Amino acid sequence: MGETSTSDSSRRIVAALRDIPSGEVSTYGEVARAAGLINGARQVVRLLHSSASAKGLPWHRVLRKDGSIALPKGDGFELQMALLASEGVLVDSAGRVNLGRFGHRF
């Protein structure tokens, strides 16, 4: 997906994702709102699923609205937990992060 074929909303989502620094997290909904997309959480999920690796996006810093890892155990959960821990983000055994402490403010 070249930059010329990327929609304006996708570019805004990518910009919001890149604003999340190491050691902080956000939620799919907060990223969407930062990109100017009301109710755009699913669009954030789709973009991350299709482009996170190719664009080098910090996919591991995005969580559900309750601060939990969305990926299932055995299918990315452990990797996301390890990546967050390597950045100093505390993740409990259920895969939850305290958004009050580690949540990024756009």
Helices and strands as residue ranges (DSSP letters): G 3-5, H 8-18, E 26-27, H 28-34, H 41-55, G 59-61, E 62-63, H 77-86, H 99-102
